[in-house]
Amino acid sequence: MHDGFIKVAAATPKIRLADPAYNAAQIIALMKEAAGLGVKVMVFPELCLTGYSCGDLFLQSTLIKGAEDGLAAILEETKELDMVTALGMPVQFGAAGKLYNCAVVIHGFQILGVVPKTYLPNYGEFYERRWFDTQHEFCWFDLCGQNAPMESSPFYCENIPNLKIGVEICEDLWATDPPSRRLAEAGATLILNLSASNEVIGKAAYRRELVKSQSARCVCGYVYADAGEGESTADLVFAGHNLIAENGTILAENRFHTGLTISEIDVDKLAYERRRMNTFIPPVEDTSPRWFDMFGKPFDTTLTRPIPKNPFLPDDPNQQAARCEEILTIAALGLKQRLAHANAKTAVLGLSGGLDSTLAALICARALDMLGRPRTDLLCVTMPCFGTTERTRSNAEVLAERLGASLRTIDIGKAVSQHFADIGQDMDDHDVTFENAQARERTQVLMDIANQTGGLVVGTGDLSELALGWCTYNGDQMSMYAVNASIPKTLVRRVTAYAADATEDEALAATLRDILATPVSPELLPAKNGEIAQKTEDLVGPYELHDFFLYHILRWGEPPRKVLRLAERAFAGEYDRTVILKWLKTFYRRFFTQQFKRNASPDGPKVGSVALSPRGDWRMPSDGVSTLWLKELEGLE
């Protein structure tokens, strides 16, 4: 179970009504198949040992005894399997001999617990209270020759601390206060739902949203197993709609399906998220969890769940445009408020013809539109110097024109040369002073123009640059409002591409696409033959890797080895381990040493779940060291 991944399965067997022996054989076969695929936690549908639609046959002692015999066969045939399994069956117990709709949770030959259904539906097509009861107290009773506990508490794994399992049954999820709420508060990171939910038009979408939303609300993994083939179709149809979700994301789904639905739940990630949140309050009532041990040593889980290369964007292309539009709107709303509050007469922007300043210009234009102000209030300033190429300069000029902005060109070469003469900097020494002096001169020009025009300097630095510290302190690191501050570089690129696709201005679209095709560069070193000589990704590494690292390290607190493992899977065939490891170490080193720049960063709108504002999302000492994180990566080349 390295890195927190637990392989889980929702299983729908093909059953025969009122034939527990046959159904037990189907369950055993699926359990062995799942174990062979590395599954460690498995859930079957509600009442699957008998079938959900047995009607008044549930009251027959023959069927009740047959279900217990079927369970005994399952325990015997699967006793060597290192897998926690929840399966549904009718259980009779207590002095009054009442019958309960239960989930029996087993591991190896042991019955860990028997969980009764909390909410019995008795409306529409459901008549469960005709056969089953809900009134019970915690007790021990005999089942298959074992002293089994009847309870609703979670099950904790002793040798996998973050694996804590809760169980609820079908209608429990539909209730206003599902048992999963209490189970999650009691520590359960994984909820299993044994269900027999019939199909009607529109119900699948509603069911999917319930599972997805409850996994988010409870910050848990949720495995939902639905009844399918073999149930009575006299009045209802059951479609085997199986779902696996994790904290609001559907990882795997099957419908009109018999067999296994498999994915992996990251219980360590869920535990991290609960540590981060302060709204998980321990329950007042005593939950007294049941404990169990997995067999043997820690195990590796083969991953089948999707690991997206760009975690900041939804995988579905149909949703990407909506996400980009939302990002532009949120950022523009933030700037709109700041411009209005500061009574700024202009928005002053250093426009380089590069990607970041292009997105900032698009946001500025939208903010001014929201304010009902002319776009000429956007004052774009191009400041060519030693490394500026004709391509970027031309793109900046065309962009400003097509957006309807005002444009000023101020060549800073003489000012920087004079500054070099003042401090004794050799013009041929292209060191960090040579580069940073240009960045600081540009910031000074923008600040002074903002003073002249009663304006506000809009910053262009993005989230990726903040994380890596790829900015000049008191240069491009500084502004009066940083609109890109929580937008990572890969997302800057995607939002700009969206703007190019969305505009009806062909000249603007062509310029945006050429900017997208231009290598990312601060253009602080002299050009070579008119071409950009300084390419950022050659120096600090590919931004698609750094944004992947950024997301997994900051959003989910993943440790270095796990980040490496996830990156290897996400970028298989593109980057080998040596390359990923090189840039991952670079990320950690730079992230720790550059915190002092983030501590002094200006205000900027938060648009996503990852941000580095020192006033809200990320508080870290500037003197922190990366030794512990880098040590974990030693010897992995």
Buried (B, 14 or more C-beta within 10 A) or exposed (E): BEBBBBBBBBBBBBBEBBBBEBBBBBBBEBBBBBBEEBBBBBBBBBBBBBBBBBBEBBBEEEBBEBBBBBBBBBBEBBEEBBBBBBBBBBBBBBEEEBBBBBBBBBBBBEBBBBBBBBBBBEEEEBBBEEBBBBEBEEEEBEBBEBEBBBBBBBBBBEEBEBBBBBBBBBBBBBBEEBBBBBBBBBBBBBBBBBBBBBBEEEEBEEBBEBBBBBBBBBBBBBBBBBBBBBBBEEEBEBBBBBBBBBBEEBBBBBBBBBBBBBBBBBBBBBBBBBEEEEEBEEEEEEBEBBEBEBEEEEBEBEBEBEBEBBBBBBEEEEEBEEBBBEBBBBBBBBBBBBBEEEEBBBBBBBBBBBBBBBBBBBBBBBBBEBBEBEBEBBBBBBBBBBBBBEBBBBBBBBBBBBBEBBBBBBEBBEBBBEBBEEEEBEEEEBEEBBBBBBBBBBBBBBBEBBEEBEBBBBBBBBBBBBBBBBBBBBBBBBBBBBBBBBBBBBBBBBBBBBBBEEBEEEEBBBBBBBBBEBBBBBBBBBBEEEEBBBEBBEEBBBBBBBBBBBBBBBBBBBBBBBBBBBBBEBBEEEBEBEBBBBBBBBBBBBBBBBBEBBBEBBBBBBBBEBBBBBEEEBEEEBEEEBEEBBEBBEEBE
